[in-house]
């Protein structure tokens, strides 16, 4: 992913909260624009919903959700962990100094990442927890547990082959999606009451 999130503003015209220094890889971006419909939905539409995108970093599911939010003109701010894998792994030792033992190398990075995740997740209205096809997503399962403990509703996003392994995680979820576009449709319904178009 690397600088992919820094390009969201260019690719999708998404109003961005990204630092001027693209190398910070801050993944805070927004698809909000002024709603045009006048209806009894106005009170819901005046709120900007913060949605935390947790999970695998090896596919374009975040970009697809961002594009869908933009296309649907939803008042949604999407936030996420650092998605550059090497940065996520090495941030601790890069900032606080090298470690000979890989355990402590990983611990330093994990604790830094946890501060970001805990803060962004706790400030979110909803979360999307993505489990990919290839890798075991222990972090995503942990985020789902945190969301449940904090009372933050979440939608899981994963293929059918993970249904059995994730039955408890899905059991606590408020929805189970198979494709990012279903997440966008769910957000449109939650926020505006919009049903999917046939």
N, C-alpha and C positions, 0 to 999 in steps of 0.2 A: 504494500500500500504506500508506504513512504510518504511522499509529498502529495499523494492523491487527494487527501482531504483539503490541502491548501489550494487545490485547483477547483474545488466545488463551486466557489463563487463565480469562476469563469465558465465552467461547464454548464451549470444549471441556473445561473443568474440568482443564486441564493444569497440573501443578505448575510454577510459573514461577520463573525466576531473574532476572526483569526488575527493573530498578531501580524504586524507589518513584516516581521522576520519569519518567512515561511518555514524556516528550519526548526521553529519551535514545535511544529506539528500539533498545534492546538486544534482539537477537533470539536469546536463549538461553532455551530452554524445554524442558520435559521431560514425557514421557508415562509415566514409570515409576510403578508401584505394586507392592505386595508380591504376588508370584506365589502363586497358590493351588494349583497342581498339584504333587503330590509324585511325582517320577519321576527317572529317570536324567538328566533335563535340568537338574537343580537347579544344577549347577556353571555351566552356561551362563547360566541365568536369574539367578544371583546377580550377574552382571556387568551394569553399565549401559553400553549401547553408545552411543557418541557418533557421530552421523551428520551430516555437513556437507551442507547443501542449497545448491548453487551454481546460478546461472543466472538466467533471465529473471524480471522482477519485475512483469509486467503481467497475470498471471493468478493464479488461486487454488490453484495446484498445491501450494504449501507448506501451506496450510490443510487441503487434502484429505489430505495425508500425515499431518499432525498429528492430524486427526480419526481417521484409520484406526489410527494408533499408539495413541491413547487407547482406541478401541473394542476393539482386540485386546489391550489390557492388556500392551503390550510394554515391556520395560525399556530404553527408548530416550530419549536426550537429543538433541534436534534443535538444531543451531546453523547460523547463516547470516550472510551479509554484511548490512550496512545496506541495507534495501530501499526506503527513501525516496529516489527518484531525485535530487531536487534536493539533498538533504543529502549524498548520495554525491558529487555533482558539485562542491558548493560548500564542503565541510567544510574543505579546505585553506586557502582564502582567508578563510573565516570565523574560523579559529583563528590563522593566521600572517600575515594581511594580504592586501590586494587586490593583484592583478596586472593590468597593462594588457594584457599579451600573453596571449591565451587558452591558448597552449601551456603557459605556466608556471602559469596558473590550474588547468588540468587536471592538470599534473604534481604540484602540491601535494596535490590531492585523491587522486590515484592512489596516491601514496606512503603517505598515511594509511590508505587502504582496504587497501593491500597488507599493512600491519602486522597488521591485523585478520584478513584472509583467511589469511595465512601461519600465524599463530598458531593459529587455529581449525582449519584444515585439517590442520596437522601433529599436532594433538591428537586427531584423529578416528580412529575405527575403520574407517569406511566413508564414502563420499561419493556423493551423487546429483547428476549434472550435467544440468541441464535446458536444452534448446535449444527456444525457442518458435517459433511459426509465423511471426511477423511480422518480428522484428528479428534482425539478425546478432549472435550472441552471442560476440564475440571474448573477453570475459572468461571465459566458461564454458569455451571451448576451452583457454585458458591454465590455468584451474584443473584441467582434466582432465590436462593435461601435468604440472602440479605433482604431482597425486595419483599419477600413474604413476611419476614420478621418485622420489617418497617411498615407493613400495611400498604405497600406500593403495588397497585395492580400490574400484572405483566402478561405479555403474550409470548408464548414460545414459538420459535420458527425452526422447523427441522423436517427432514424427510421421514417417510413412514417407517423405514428400517430402524429408527431409533425409538419408536413408540414404546416398546416393552421396557427398554433400559431407562426411559425417562417418565415412566408412568406416574411416579410420585411427584416429579417436577411439573408434569402436565396437569396432575390432579390439583395442584395449588394454583395453576395458571387460570386466567380469565378468558383465555382463548388459545387455540393451537393453530398456527398457520403453516402452510407448506411453501408458500412463495412470498417474497417481499411485497408484491402487489396486493396480496390479501391483507397485509399489515396496513397499507395505505387505505384500503377500503374500510378496514375496521376503524382507523382513526377518523375518517370522514364521517362514519356513522356516529361514533362516540361524541365527536365535537359538534357536528351539524345535523345529525339525524339523517344523513344522506344514505339512501339505499344504493347498492351497486347498479350501474346501468346494464341493461340486458345486452 
